[in-house]
Amino acid sequence: RRHTRYWRDWSSDVCSSDLHEAALCTELRSEISMELKNAGISSITVDISGFISLIKSVINQDQATSYPEFEIDKYKEINEQVIDPNWTLSVAENQLYVKMPDEDEIIETAITSLSLKKLPQEAVLGAMPDNFANIIKNNMGIPCNFIISVHFKTNDQEISKRAAFSKSRGLEKKAQSPYAKLIPGVVNAAAEWKRIREDLDSDEVSLVRMYYNVT
């Protein structure tokens, strides 16, 4: 939202837009917590001290193994408190370079974000540990600290409807042509996209994009 300060004197006058935004954030937090609970993923609600400690430990790489203890300054913005003043960052084409002091030396490291070119045909949750480290094949693991992030973005409904109609119409033509004899999967794909188009037209479903990153 627009406001980055975490503190406010609630005894003073508060404009209605601030209260409205706070209510929306609270409602969104409850929805996310419920969805995580339904998916079997535990979550906790942290106060501003816990939030800054978490972000501080992620951003400042020399503190990544523990949450630092510090005194919150209510007169400073949040972004001013999560960055170590001795920590520097430079941007390159494919990665970020970080420099930080450690006693009598300067530590340098690089941060890279990797994403999927395409999703696998099949995904099994039980295979996830092998993505991190394989006991038999050491080269199949990630040999450094990493953060995995998954984001979903809902597409515009009208754009999805037009795209599904175009996709469905193209596959139906192929399914009814000799092309289907060479590529048997076209018939199933045409039926699937027809069902997606019908569900989109009735507003029963929405298409989303998934972004999977390893940093």
Salt bridges, closest charged atoms under 4 A:
ASP18 OD1 - HIS3 NE2 2.88
ASP18 OD2 - ARG8 NH2 3.30
GLU21 OE2 - ARG2 NH1 3.06
GLU77 OE2 - ARG5 NH2 3.41
GLU158 OE2 - LYS161 NZ 3.69
ASP203 OD1 - LYS161 NZ 3.20
